[in-house]
């Protein structure tokens, strides 16, 4: 259980979410996990229109533990996932905004993590990630015959996850 910070787009400083994961460690050096980031949202507006994007990324990944030194472990991580996105576009002054819709987009993610065993089965972790959506996303509204880009997520989105985990099995 932890906190997730993602750098998402020029128009939004960062998105914040709760990070939850279940990790299985069937081998000594390799573990598998499924995770989700919940309650994440990005909003941007100007004088003519606005958009709020609610994001729920679901990720399956494998991590290879590269180094274990006493209570510290360092791992490389790679995974694939889908992001469930719902957006709510608002147009002002007679502009047309597309209807809100839930969509699903695929992505790949890579990263590195460091964990520190605190006591017993409880550890603190920090994970740096790079998420790459497989489709180019842009949130736009119609402005007469043209369109106005409200939010244009980056092709590579850096992230940070920090939190606690407990070995329960």
C-alpha positions as CSV (number, residue, x, y, z in Angstrom):
1,X,0.0,0.0,0.0
2,X,1.4,3.3,-0.9
3,X,1.3,6.7,-2.7
4,X,1.8,7.2,-6.4
5,X,3.0,10.4,-8.1
6,X,2.9,10.6,-11.9
7,X,4.2,13.4,-14.1
8,X,1.6,13.3,-16.8
9,X,1.4,16.3,-19.1
10,X,2.6,19.9,-19.5
11,X,-0.8,21.2,-18.6
12,X,-0.9,19.4,-15.2
13,X,1.9,19.5,-12.6
14,X,1.4,16.0,-11.4
15,X,-1.3,13.4,-10.6
16,X,-1.6,11.8,-7.2
17,X,-3.1,8.4,-6.4
18,X,-3.2,5.5,-3.9
19,X,-1.1,2.6,-5.0
20,X,-2.2,-1.0,-4.1
21,X,-0.5,-4.2,-5.1
22,X,-0.4,-7.9,-4.5
23,X,3.1,-9.5,-5.0
24,X,3.9,-13.2,-5.4
25,X,7.4,-14.4,-5.0
26,X,7.6,-17.9,-6.4
27,X,11.3,-17.8,-6.9
28,X,14.1,-16.3,-4.8
29,X,15.2,-13.6,-7.4
30,X,12.0,-13.1,-9.3
31,X,8.6,-11.9,-8.1
32,X,5.3,-11.1,-9.9
33,X,2.7,-8.5,-9.0
34,X,-0.6,-7.0,-10.0
35,X,-1.2,-3.4,-9.0
36,X,-3.6,-0.5,-9.4
37,X,-3.4,3.2,-8.8
38,X,-6.7,4.5,-7.5
39,X,-8.3,8.0,-7.1
40,X,-5.9,9.5,-9.7
41,X,-7.2,12.5,-11.6
42,X,-5.8,15.3,-13.9
43,X,-7.7,18.5,-14.5
44,X,-7.0,21.5,-16.7
45,X,-9.1,24.4,-17.9
46,X,-8.7,27.8,-19.5
47,X,-11.2,30.6,-20.2
48,X,-13.0,28.6,-22.9
49,X,-13.0,24.9,-21.9
50,X,-11.9,22.4,-19.3
51,X,-11.4,18.7,-18.9
52,X,-11.1,16.3,-15.9
53,X,-9.5,12.9,-16.5
54,X,-9.9,10.1,-14.0
55,X,-7.3,7.4,-14.4
56,X,-7.2,3.8,-13.0
57,X,-4.1,2.0,-14.3
58,X,-4.0,-1.7,-13.8
59,X,-0.5,-3.3,-14.1
60,X,0.9,-6.8,-14.2
61,X,4.7,-6.9,-13.8
62,X,7.8,-9.0,-13.1
63,X,10.7,-7.8,-11.0
64,X,14.1,-9.3,-10.9
65,X,16.0,-8.7,-7.6
66,X,19.4,-7.6,-8.6
67,X,21.0,-6.9,-5.3
68,X,20.3,-7.9,-1.7
69,X,22.5,-6.3,1.0
70,X,21.3,-7.1,4.5
71,X,17.9,-5.4,4.8
72,X,18.2,-3.5,1.4
73,X,17.0,-5.0,-1.9
74,X,17.2,-3.4,-5.4
75,X,15.1,-4.7,-8.3
76,X,14.5,-4.0,-12.0
77,X,10.8,-4.1,-13.0
78,X,9.0,-4.4,-16.3
79,X,5.3,-4.8,-17.0
80,X,2.2,-4.3,-19.2
81,X,-1.1,-2.9,-18.3
82,X,-4.3,-1.2,-19.2
83,X,-5.5,2.2,-18.0
84,X,-9.2,2.8,-17.5
85,X,-9.9,6.4,-18.3
86,X,-13.0,8.5,-17.9
87,X,-13.0,12.1,-19.0
88,X,-15.4,14.9,-18.4
89,X,-14.9,17.8,-20.9
90,X,-16.6,21.1,-20.2
91,X,-17.0,23.8,-22.8
92,X,-17.8,27.4,-22.1
93,X,-19.2,30.2,-24.4
94,X,-21.0,27.8,-26.8
95,X,-18.0,25.6,-27.7
96,X,-18.7,21.9,-28.2
97,X,-17.1,19.3,-25.9
98,X,-17.3,15.6,-26.6
99,X,-19.5,13.5,-24.3
100,X,-17.8,11.9,-21.4
101,X,-16.8,8.3,-22.1
102,X,-14.9,5.5,-20.4
103,X,-12.0,4.2,-22.5
104,X,-9.3,1.6,-22.0
105,X,-5.7,2.2,-23.2
106,X,-2.8,-0.2,-23.1
107,X,0.7,0.8,-21.8
108,X,4.1,-0.6,-20.9
109,X,6.0,0.3,-17.8
110,X,9.6,-0.2,-16.6
111,X,11.4,0.9,-13.5
112,X,13.6,0.2,-10.5
113,X,12.8,-0.2,-6.9
114,X,14.6,-0.1,-3.6
115,X,13.2,-1.7,-0.5
116,X,14.3,-1.6,3.1
117,X,13.1,-4.2,5.6
118,X,12.0,-2.2,8.7
119,X,11.0,-4.9,11.2
120,X,9.8,-8.5,10.9
121,X,7.8,-8.8,7.7
122,X,7.3,-5.1,7.0
123,X,9.4,-3.2,4.5
124,X,9.5,0.4,3.1
125,X,9.7,0.7,-0.7
126,X,10.4,3.4,-3.3
127,X,10.0,2.8,-7.0
128,X,10.9,5.0,-10.0
129,X,8.9,4.2,-13.2
130,X,8.5,5.2,-16.8
131,X,5.1,4.5,-18.3
132,X,4.6,4.6,-22.1
133,X,1.0,4.5,-23.4
134,X,0.7,2.5,-26.6
135,X,-1.6,5.2,-28.1
136,X,-1.1,8.9,-28.4
137,X,-3.7,10.5,-26.2
138,X,-5.1,14.1,-26.5
139,X,-8.2,15.7,-24.9
140,X,-9.7,18.3,-27.2
141,X,-12.8,20.5,-27.7
142,X,-14.1,21.9,-31.0
143,X,-13.6,25.6,-31.5
144,X,-15.5,26.5,-34.6
145,X,-13.9,24.5,-37.5
146,X,-10.7,23.9,-35.4
147,X,-10.0,22.0,-32.2
148,X,-8.3,23.1,-29.0
149,X,-6.1,20.7,-27.1
150,X,-6.9,20.9,-23.4
151,X,-4.7,18.1,-22.2
152,X,-1.9,16.3,-24.1
153,X,-0.3,13.5,-21.9
154,X,3.4,12.8,-22.5
155,X,4.6,9.9,-24.5
156,X,6.8,8.8,-21.6
157,X,5.3,9.5,-18.1
158,X,7.8,9.3,-15.2
159,X,6.4,8.2,-11.8
160,X,7.3,7.5,-8.2
161,X,5.7,5.0,-5.8
162,X,6.5,4.9,-2.1
163,X,4.9,3.0,0.7
164,X,4.9,0.0,2.9
165,X,4.5,-3.7,2.2
166,X,4.2,-6.7,4.4
167,X,5.0,-10.4,3.7
168,X,1.9,-12.2,4.8
169,X,2.6,-15.8,3.5
